[in-house]
Amino acid sequence: MTGKPRGRTPVVTDADIRRVARELLAELGPNAVTLRAIARELGVTAPALYRHYASHDELIERLRVEFCGDLAEFLSAQIAVLPDDGAVQFLAICRGFRRWALANPRQFTLVFASPAAGGSMLRRFDEPFGRIFLAAAGRLLANFEIATPPGESIPTELRDDLIAFQTELLAVLSESGQKFPAEKLDLGVTYLMVHTWARLFGHVTLEVFGNYPIPLADPEVMFDAMLADLARTTGFA
């Protein structure tokens, strides 16, 4: 990218700033997205950007939210043409999540693996793409007998953490108005949801960052095998 020639100071809009920030991210990675670099590309001084963003962190958070929306749109498109089948749609969402991550590794990094991303699973479920996951999980719970671990088999040391997450998730569901069978969200289901997200997110993250334990000629086969195992062990295969 090259800056604009000197002359009359151009009028910079919020859309201009975000467009250049996206271009810098895609071409050079998250570390390249600075207010100084954006200003240089737009032919203005960095202070001119403060009319739109109070800080670099505010801009990064705006981008993160936009990428969350992009992911949600992508996942919605994946299931729009599918039958109203909770299992089919849930698996399609998982595959769509992987495809988007591999096609947009730097955006994935900003959303899920940067300091701005945070680490809370609950935060993910309260974002647009997370609501899509929750809606699909709700259809699974409503239409299948999900095999969840009995309460007594859950490690005692995890119970308080799971109960806190369960309570917060129920509040999120209540506020969002989603059609989710909240009465089925017992501790076993909560435990299973955390395990499922950890398996999915862990697998995709290893692929995106090139850290899978062994070289694979066709990584998608391994991913599909993981999903098949997940579906079989939870009872919606």
ABEGO torsion letter per residue (X at the ends): XBBBBBEBBBBBBAAAAAAAAAAAAAAAEAAABBAAAAAAAAGBBAAAAAAABABAAAAAAAAAAAAAAAAAAAAAAAAAABBBBAAAAAAAAAAAAAAAAAABAAAAAAAAABAAAEABAAAAAABAAAAAAAAAAAAAAAABBBBBBBAAABBAAAAAAAAAAAAAAAAAAAAAGBBBBAAABBAAAAAAAAAAAAAAAAAAAAAAAGABABBBABAAAAAAAAAAAAAAAAGAX
